[in-house]
């Protein structure tokens, strides 16, 4: 019980001194030393964000390019099918003409 009470009292004293130490020259010195580290962390985070955005844009461009390629492929397929239908209709028409020519009506 005494150990817990001593630990609690020590925590209270440390937190109270930390509050009072925030406006001292020591805290200013610590802040000036850690500001370089924080600035490096911020610039690294900004660079990572820019890289992430660049990757997302690249992926979006690739997806758009693939969609355009699929659209063109579908158009080519439709044109081939249309041409095949027209050819088949011509053949059927010629068959009909030949049957009509050689029929014994």
FENWO-V941611 format. One record per backbone hydrogen bond with DSSP energy under -1.0 kcal/mol. NH is the residue of the N-H (numbers start at 0). CO is the residue of the C=O. E is the energy in kcal/mol with one decimal. If there is no record, write none. Layout:
BEGIN
NH:CO:E  NH:CO:E
END
This chain:
BEGIN
4:0:-2.2  5:1:-2.6  6:2:-2.4  7:3:-2.5  8:4:-2.4  9:5:-2.3  10:6:-2.2  11:7:-2.2  12:8:-2.1  13:9:-2.4  14:10:-2.5  15:11:-2.2  16:12:-2.3  17:13:-1.9  18:14:-1.6  19:15:-1.8  20:16:-1.8  23:20:-1.4  27:23:-1.8  28:24:-2.4  29:25:-2.6  30:26:-2.6  31:27:-2.4  32:28:-1.9  33:29:-2.4  34:30:-1.6  37:33:-2.5  38:34:-2.7  39:35:-2.3  40:36:-2.4  41:37:-2.6  42:38:-2.7  43:39:-2.4  44:40:-2.3  45:41:-2.5  46:42:-2.4  47:43:-2.4  48:44:-2.3  49:45:-2.4  50:46:-2.5  51:47:-2.3  52:48:-2.5  53:49:-2.5  54:50:-2.5  55:51:-2.4  56:52:-2.5  57:53:-2.3  58:54:-2.5  59:55:-2.5  60:56:-2.4  61:57:-2.3  62:58:-2.6  63:59:-2.3  64:60:-2.5  65:61:-2.6  66:62:-2.5  67:63:-2.4  68:64:-2.3  69:65:-2.6  70:66:-2.3  71:67:-2.5  72:68:-2.5  73:69:-2.4  74:70:-2.2  75:71:-2.5  76:72:-2.4  77:73:-2.5  78:74:-2.3  79:75:-2.4  80:76:-2.5  81:77:-2.4  82:78:-2.5  83:79:-2.4  84:80:-2.4  85:81:-2.5  86:82:-2.4  87:83:-2.5  88:84:-2.6  89:85:-2.2  90:86:-2.4  91:87:-2.7  92:88:-2.5  93:89:-2.5  94:90:-2.5  95:91:-2.4  96:92:-2.2  97:93:-2.6  98:94:-2.7  99:95:-2.4  100:96:-2.2  101:97:-2.2
END
